[in-house]
Amino acid sequence: MLSQKEPIERHVLSVLVDNEPGVLGRVVGLFSGRGYNIESLTVSEIEHDKHRSRITIVTSGTPAIIDQIEAQLGRLVPVHRVVDLSNSGPMVERELALIKVAGKGEIRAEALRLAEAFRARVMDATIESFVFELTGKSDKLDQFISLMLPLGLVEVSRTGVAAISRGPKGM
């Protein structure tokens, strides 16, 4: 009997940790030591009085691998909670990008038209370039960036995914 391969799925993990030196390195080390890829990583202190940070990790793997990642993260000493936002119900997910595009004439006008269609904001403008700010789901940013490539894309800076579950309950 042929065995079917499990599908590779994208997951957004939210990890509540102590905000202390070395914690992020330990979390990242867990991924790199086992050959798991991190597609996006954001971290910030969210509870100043308790010195706790929230790490949001986007990764891909089979359901078994994602379960293994969750279990291994949960065993790290400074980790208080691990939630797979992809499996815990609806979530809100956003990413911010700054996109620099250089061009003159019709190329410049086309970049502005596309930016308006994507609801990108002009953060800086010179005679020869723009810096656009775009917020949304990662695939929206990817689409905008791919459209800017032939128009003179110079540089991209992305924040990584920030995500939170919908509804009244917290992490």
C-alpha positions, 0 to 999 in steps of 0.5 A, spaced: 500 500 500 502 506 498 503 511 503 501 518 502 505 524 504 502 529 509 501 536 506 506 541 508 502 547 511 504 554 513 503 555 521 503 562 525 505 560 532 505 565 538 510 564 544 509 567 550 516 568 554 520 571 559 524 577 556 531 576 558 537 575 555 538 569 550 531 567 550 530 568 543 537 565 541 534 559 544 528 559 541 531 560 534 536 555 536 531 550 537 529 551 529 536 551 526 538 545 530 532 541 528 532 543 520 526 547 521 525 553 517 523 560 520 519 564 514 517 570 519 519 572 526 517 578 530 518 579 538 516 585 542 515 585 550 508 586 551 507 585 559 512 590 562 511 589 569 512 581 568 518 582 563 514 578 558 515 578 550 511 575 545 514 571 539 510 570 533 513 565 528 511 563 521 513 556 519 511 550 515 511 543 516 507 537 516 502 537 522 506 532 525 512 536 525 508 542 527 506 538 533 513 537 534 515 544 534 510 546 539 512 540 544 519 542 544 518 550 544 513 548 550 519 544 554 524 550 554 524 553 561 523 561 559 516 559 555 510 560 558 505 558 553 505 556 545 499 557 541 498 555 534 494 561 531 493 557 525 489 552 529 486 555 534 480 559 530 480 565 526 486 570 527 488 577 524 494 577 521 498 583 518 505 585 516 508 592 514 513 593 509 517 599 506 518 599 499 523 603 495 521 604 487 526 608 483 523 611 476 521 617 472 516 619 467 510 614 466 514 608 470 513 613 476 506 614 474 504 607 474 508 606 481 503 611 484 497 608 480 499 601 483 500 604 490 493 607 490 490 600 488 494 597 494 492 602 499 500 603 500 502 610 503 507 614 500 512 615 506 518 619 502 518 622 495 524 625 491 524 627 483 527 620 482 524 615 487 518 613 492 518 609 499 511 606 500 508 603 506 504 597 505 500 593 511 496 587 510 497 579 509 504 577 507 501 575 500 498 582 499 505 585 500 508 579 495 504 581 490 505 588 490 513 587 490 512 583 484 508 588 481 514 593 483 520 589 480 519 591 473 518 598 475 524 599 478 524 596 485 530 598 489 529 595 496 524 592 501 524 592 508 519 588 512 517 587 519 515 580 519 508 577 521 504 580 527 498 576 529 493 575 534 486 571 535 480 574 534 474 574 539 474 576 546 479 571 549 487 572 550 493 568 549 
